[in-house]
Amino acid sequence: MSTKRIMAISIVGAALIAAAIALMLLTSFLGRDSDAAQLPDTPASSEGPKGTAPDTLDLVEVTPDTVQAVVSALARPEAYSRDLVVESLWEGGSATFDIAVSVSGGVTSLSAVPPIGPTKRIVVTPDMLYIWYNGDRVPFIGDIRSTGEGHRTADEWQMLVTYEDILVLDRNDIIDAGYTVFGGEDCVYAVYSSPLLGNTRTYYISSELGLVVAAKEYDNAGALVYSLAAGACSVGVADPAAFTLPDGTVLLGR
């Protein structure tokens, strides 16, 4: 795939993001089932509004004052696979994206099915970026800053509003936090107002896996602009095929 083709794709993706929700995390990827991305408007729990703390966090109380410390103690598995459904909405339109994610060590593989066009494949290592489409024989290869959009993390490539954002928030921007049960899974949730856009974001983070399992974002007028829902996570599963380039090179992390 030529560099010109990659640059053209990046420009189109950037324009879509700006027009859709003016959110720097999103990029043009994939789409299908918007129903899977629906979340409750407020955190829900079978234990009440706050729920009870799971044993894995030693019964530490989660409040707006403590949620940053609790989130910083969470850790993701070294290897896992799961599917994401991400919906980006804007006035007069929306796009839904399906992303299959596999992680092995420091390497992340994405298989992205867009609303229109071929499946996009991306592999992100700590230093390098590989992009190609199904049917391509030669991928784009560059360092992680080579798209001209600066350093984009593996989370950003998968359109994942990363919960690490919570760690750098001003305490005054955190509206609510606590424990809840979401989709049958013990979670820490946090609601905060984005200091940049004034949007309100809610994250649900698995207390066992340290992964965001759901998220919603509303703009300052109360309109939904972003929704994320994750499927079941297979821990320890990293299919080598997900990390294989068109030429047969395997980038499976250790």
C-alpha positions as CSV (number, residue, x, y, z in Angstrom):
1,M,0.0,0.0,0.0
2,S,1.4,3.4,-1.0
3,T,2.3,6.2,1.4
4,K,0.0,8.5,-0.6
5,R,-2.9,6.1,0.0
6,I,-2.2,6.0,3.7
7,M,-2.0,9.8,4.0
8,A,-5.3,10.1,2.1
9,I,-6.9,7.7,4.4
10,S,-5.6,9.6,7.5
11,I,-6.9,12.9,6.1
12,V,-10.4,11.5,5.5
13,G,-10.4,9.9,8.9
14,A,-9.4,13.2,10.6
15,A,-12.1,15.1,8.8
16,L,-14.8,12.6,9.9
17,I,-13.7,12.9,13.5
18,A,-13.8,16.6,13.5
19,A,-17.2,16.7,11.8
20,A,-18.6,14.0,14.1
21,I,-17.7,14.9,17.6
22,A,-14.6,17.0,17.6
23,L,-13.0,14.5,19.9
24,M,-9.3,13.9,19.5
25,L,-9.5,10.2,20.4
26,L,-11.6,9.0,17.5
27,T,-10.3,7.8,14.1
28,S,-12.2,6.4,11.1
29,F,-12.6,2.6,11.6
30,L,-15.5,0.3,11.5
31,G,-19.1,-0.5,12.0
32,R,-22.2,-2.7,12.5
33,D,-24.5,-3.3,15.4
34,S,-25.4,-0.1,17.3
35,D,-27.7,-1.9,19.7
36,A,-24.7,-3.6,21.4
37,A,-23.4,-0.1,22.3
38,Q,-26.4,0.9,24.4
39,L,-25.6,1.6,28.1
40,P,-27.8,2.8,30.9
41,D,-27.9,6.5,31.4
42,T,-26.8,6.2,35.0
43,P,-24.6,3.5,36.7
44,A,-26.8,0.6,37.7
45,S,-26.1,-2.1,40.3
46,S,-27.9,-5.0,41.8
47,E,-26.4,-3.7,45.1
48,G,-27.8,-0.2,44.9
49,P,-26.5,3.0,43.3
50,K,-22.9,2.4,44.5
51,G,-22.8,-1.4,44.7
52,T,-20.4,-3.1,47.0
53,A,-16.6,-3.4,46.6
54,P,-15.3,-6.6,45.1
55,D,-12.7,-8.6,47.1
56,T,-10.0,-7.9,44.5
57,L,-9.8,-4.3,45.7
58,D,-9.8,-5.1,49.4
59,L,-13.0,-3.3,50.1
60,V,-11.5,0.1,49.4
61,E,-14.3,2.7,49.2
62,V,-14.5,4.3,45.8
63,T,-15.6,8.0,45.8
64,P,-14.7,11.0,43.7
65,D,-11.8,11.5,46.1
66,T,-10.4,8.0,45.9
67,V,-11.3,6.8,42.4
68,Q,-8.0,7.9,40.9
69,A,-6.0,5.9,43.4
70,V,-8.2,2.8,42.8
71,V,-7.9,3.1,39.0
72,S,-4.1,3.5,39.3
73,A,-4.0,0.1,41.1
74,L,-5.7,-1.8,38.3
75,A,-3.7,-3.8,35.8
76,R,-4.6,-5.3,32.5
77,P,-3.8,-8.9,31.5
78,E,-0.5,-9.5,29.5
79,A,-2.5,-11.3,26.8
80,Y,-6.1,-11.2,25.9
81,S,-8.6,-11.0,23.1
82,R,-12.0,-9.3,22.9
83,D,-14.4,-7.4,20.6
84,L,-15.4,-3.8,20.8
85,V,-18.5,-2.0,19.4
86,V,-17.9,1.8,19.2
87,E,-20.5,4.3,18.1
88,S,-19.7,7.9,17.1
89,L,-22.7,10.2,16.8
90,W,-23.1,13.8,15.5
91,E,-26.0,16.0,14.5
92,G,-27.7,14.3,11.7
93,G,-25.7,11.1,11.6
94,S,-23.7,8.3,13.3
95,A,-21.2,5.6,12.5
96,T,-20.8,2.3,14.3
97,F,-17.5,0.4,14.4
98,D,-16.7,-3.2,15.1
99,I,-13.1,-3.8,16.3
100,A,-11.5,-7.2,17.2
101,V,-8.6,-6.7,19.6
102,S,-5.8,-9.0,20.4
103,V,-3.0,-8.1,22.8
104,S,0.2,-10.0,23.5
105,G,2.7,-8.3,25.8
106,G,3.4,-4.9,24.4
107,V,1.9,-5.6,20.9
108,T,-1.8,-4.8,20.0
109,S,-3.5,-6.1,16.9
110,L,-6.8,-4.6,15.6
111,S,-9.1,-5.9,12.9
112,A,-11.5,-3.1,12.0
113,V,-14.6,-3.5,9.9
114,P,-15.8,-0.1,8.7
115,P,-19.4,0.8,7.7
116,I,-18.1,1.1,4.1
117,G,-15.0,-0.5,2.7
118,P,-12.6,-3.3,3.4
119,T,-11.5,-4.6,6.8
120,K,-8.6,-2.5,8.1
121,R,-5.7,-4.2,9.9
122,I,-3.4,-2.5,12.4
123,V,-0.6,-3.8,14.6
124,V,0.9,-1.4,17.1
125,T,4.2,-2.3,18.8
126,P,5.9,0.0,21.4
127,D,7.9,1.6,18.5
128,M,6.3,0.7,15.2
129,L,3.0,0.9,13.3
130,Y,1.7,-1.5,10.6
131,I,-1.4,-0.8,8.6
132,W,-3.0,-2.7,5.7
133,Y,-6.3,-3.8,4.3
134,N,-7.5,-7.3,3.6
135,G,-6.1,-8.3,0.2
136,D,-3.0,-6.0,0.4
137,R,0.3,-7.8,0.0
138,V,2.5,-5.0,1.4
139,P,1.5,-3.1,4.6
140,F,2.4,0.5,5.5
141,I,5.2,0.3,8.0
142,G,6.4,3.3,10.0
143,D,7.2,4.4,13.5
144,I,4.3,5.2,15.8
145,R,4.4,8.9,14.8
146,S,4.6,8.3,11.1
147,T,0.9,9.1,10.2
148,G,1.5,12.8,10.9
149,E,-0.9,12.8,13.8
150,G,1.7,12.6,16.5
151,H,2.1,9.6,18.9
152,R,-1.1,7.7,19.0
153,T,-1.4,4.9,21.6
154,A,-2.8,1.5,20.9
155,D,-5.9,2.5,22.9
156,E,-6.4,5.5,20.6
157,W,-6.1,3.4,17.5
158,Q,-8.9,1.2,18.7
159,M,-11.1,4.3,19.5
160,L,-11.0,3.4,23.2
161,V,-11.5,6.3,25.5
162,T,-8.8,5.3,27.9
163,Y,-9.4,5.3,31.6
164,E,-5.9,6.6,32.2
165,D,-7.4,10.0,31.5
166,I,-9.0,9.8,34.9
167,L,-5.6,9.8,36.6
168,V,-4.7,13.3,35.3
169,L,-8.0,14.9,36.0
170,D,-8.5,17.7,38.5
171,R,-10.4,16.3,41.4
172,N,-13.1,19.0,40.8
173,D,-13.9,17.6,37.4
174,I,-14.9,14.2,38.9
175,I,-18.7,14.2,39.4
176,D,-19.3,10.7,40.7
177,A,-17.6,7.4,41.3
178,G,-18.1,4.0,43.0
179,Y,-18.6,0.3,42.5
180,T,-21.3,-1.2,40.3
181,V,-22.2,-4.4,38.5
182,F,-22.3,-4.0,34.8
183,G,-23.1,-6.9,32.5
184,G,-22.7,-9.3,35.4
185,E,-19.1,-8.0,36.0
186,D,-17.8,-6.1,39.1
187,C,-16.7,-2.7,37.9
188,V,-15.4,0.6,39.1
189,Y,-17.3,3.5,37.5
190,A,-16.3,7.1,37.2
191,V,-18.3,10.1,35.8
192,Y,-16.5,13.3,35.0
193,S,-16.7,16.5,33.0
194,S,-14.0,16.9,30.3
195,P,-12.1,20.1,31.0
196,L,-11.4,20.5,27.3
197,L,-14.8,20.1,25.7
198,G,-17.2,20.3,28.7
199,N,-18.5,16.8,27.7
200,T,-19.6,14.4,30.4
201,R,-18.0,10.9,30.3
202,T,-18.8,7.7,32.2
203,Y,-16.4,4.8,32.2
204,Y,-17.1,1.3,33.6
205,I,-13.8,-0.5,34.4
206,S,-13.6,-4.2,35.2
207,S,-12.1,-4.5,38.7
208,E,-10.7,-7.9,37.9
209,L,-9.2,-7.3,34.4
210,G,-8.5,-3.5,34.6
211,L,-10.1,-3.1,31.2
212,V,-12.8,-0.6,30.2
213,V,-15.9,-2.6,29.5
214,A,-18.3,0.2,28.6
215,A,-18.3,4.0,28.2
216,K,-20.6,6.8,27.2
217,E,-19.9,10.5,26.5
218,Y,-22.5,13.3,26.2
219,D,-21.7,16.8,24.9
220,N,-22.5,19.9,26.9
221,A,-26.0,20.0,25.3
222,G,-26.8,16.5,26.6
223,A,-26.5,14.7,23.3
224,L,-24.8,11.3,23.1
225,V,-21.6,11.6,21.0
226,Y,-19.7,8.4,21.9
227,S,-20.6,4.9,23.1
228,L,-18.4,1.9,23.7
229,A,-19.3,-1.7,24.7
230,A,-16.9,-4.6,25.0
231,G,-17.7,-8.2,24.5
232,A,-16.4,-11.1,26.6
233,C,-12.7,-11.1,27.2
234,S,-10.6,-14.2,26.6
235,V,-7.6,-13.9,28.9
236,G,-4.3,-15.5,27.9
237,V,-5.5,-16.0,24.3
238,A,-3.4,-14.4,21.6
239,D,-4.0,-15.9,18.1
240,P,-0.7,-15.7,16.1
241,A,-2.8,-15.1,13.0
242,A,-3.9,-11.7,14.4
243,F,-0.2,-10.6,14.6
244,T,0.8,-11.9,11.1
245,L,1.7,-9.4,8.4
246,P,0.8,-10.1,4.7
247,D,4.3,-11.3,4.1
248,G,4.1,-13.9,6.9
249,T,6.1,-12.0,9.5
250,V,4.6,-12.6,13.0
251,L,4.8,-9.7,15.5
252,L,3.5,-11.7,18.4
253,G,4.6,-10.1,21.7
254,R,6.4,-12.0,24.4
